[in-house]
Amino acid sequence: MTVLDEMKQIAEEQGYELTENAEKIANFRARANVPLSVCPCDKDTPAPYRGCVGFICADEIKEKGVCKCNCFRRK
């Protein structure tokens, strides 16, 4: 399963959709070996607070409609 496939699965399970940036972010994660539990835009905040879709990311999507990385958004 590719990183993008895993992100699609997370989005589906959480009731979100991926943005047009998702493929670019997935490719970066794969090249840089950044696990989904780590936010590539905020590596200093540990899981489960950040990451696809950590507590902070989920709150951002709920409040702003999109996560910090602009990867996941509300449907």
LINJONOR-V216052 format. One record per run of one state. SS is the DSSP state (H for helix, E for strand, - for the rest). FROM is the first residue (numbers start at 1). LEN is the number of residues. If there is no record, write none. Layout:
# LINJONOR-V216052
SS:FROM:LEN / SS:FROM:LEN
This chain:
# LINJONOR-V216052
-:1:2 / H:3:12 / -:15:1 / E:16:3 / -:19:3 / H:22:11 / -:33:22 / H:55:10 / -:65:1 / E:66:1 / -:67:5 / E:72:3 / -:75:1
